[in-house]
Amino acid sequence: MSWLKVSASPFPKKRAVIRCRKAMEAGYEVLNRGAQMSLEFIRSLHRTLLEDTGENGGQWRDAQTSIGPDPNEGKVLYMPPAPSHIPALMENLEQFMTRNDLNPLVQAAVMYAQFVMIQPFGSMNGQIARMLIPLFLTRKTKLQGQCLVMSFNLRLNMNTYCEALCAISGKGNWEKWLEFFLEVLLESCKDSQFILKRMQECMQAFLRYGYYTMGVSGLPRIMLEYVLAHPLFTAQDMEKDLELKQPRQKVTHNLLHLKGSEFISMSDLNKGRAAVWKIMFLDLAEDLAGMKSW
């Protein structure tokens, strides 16, 4: 989906989400082939996240950085290791990730903390670290697919998050971090289960509406299945991917029919002059991820 273009200022987050999804899908594809989570694997995630940004992805940082509540005032919460130490530290992390003699949940907690404390890249370290959690657990456990999101619960407990990481770097105390990480993991599993259930309900409602109004065979059925598999698409892409022989007007007519149901809409993205359609599940997922009343 690298062809998607977004107008410069209003929608940078949508473009970042597309790159993140692309990186995750590529990561799962690699792991499904039986590969290990290597340093090149991590570098490739970073390169994908920085596609079309002008930044050089996949390279270890070459400058000292710091983490703190107000760097402009000289307050430093944590000082990551110097760039010269990064290659050795990341090699050590790689060896740790490939061990098979540890509890995978505890191993994921330690992996995440080590990565965040090393801060190997000049940017996107937090996002890469959060992506590594489901990828790692998919490789090590029975977790399947992109069904675990921890970002919301980590942000919700940011003060405890920082305190627990500082306890490691300052006192070598891992107990507080392990307890925090596992609690967040449990809550995230519950939240992800809720989101998946709601998404499934919406998908079923979408299909019921589509079959009722458009039919259950031929072009309508193929289009409905395509929409569910492609949250962002253009009519031209649908015609090309499905090798449709029907006139463009008929395809557009069916899309406009679905638009009336509020299951799909025009997105803020564009592909040249072609309108990009967006399945409303994207908005639903964003709304659900921001809820804490469940």
Helices and strands as residue ranges (DSSP letters): E 5-6, H 12-32, H 39-49, G 71-73, G 83-85, H 86-97, H 104-118, H 125-140, H 151-156, H 158-171, H 175-214, H 218-229, E 232-233, H 235-242, H 248-259, E 264-271, E 274-279, H 281-289
